[in-house]
Amino acid sequence: MKIIETTAFHTFYANTDDTVKITCPKCNISQRFNANEHKSSKRGIKARCSCGNVFRCIIEFRRHYRMTVNFDGEYRNEKTGDSGRMAVESLSLGGIDFANLTPGNLIMKNDLLEVSFHLDDSNKTFIQRKAKVTASDKNMINAVFIKFQPYDKDLGFYLMP
């Protein structure tokens, strides 16, 4: 048998108990692993199946599907009272990534924001959520929604792949 190196990656999703089920794309044999052992792997891992197939894997730890988007919105920082404009770059049921477009407004980790924006769907659905900042790098902000809504009809329908 000849093994051909490939740049193709197969994505597998970690469960809430931090295990991952990896399935060989050639023979469909599956095995569970502790996903935490591979959490720091940014480039992915190689898996070798008992059938001899070697394939590259990425283990995804996100709890929700994330969609890359591009639309404007607004935020208000509850700590400072500052309001500003934002460019929403990615969105999931659990959170938002955006660029702060208002120079001079400093947003720090753990700040509580009220974010609002219109989806770019046919109804221009208005979304307003409270969010806690999890990371802030210059003007790039990552935040998780507070009071997670597992059956969020508006966002859930919009984010369907």
Order of alpha helices (4+ residues) and beta strands (2+ residues): beta-beta-beta-beta-beta-beta-beta-beta-beta-beta-beta-alpha
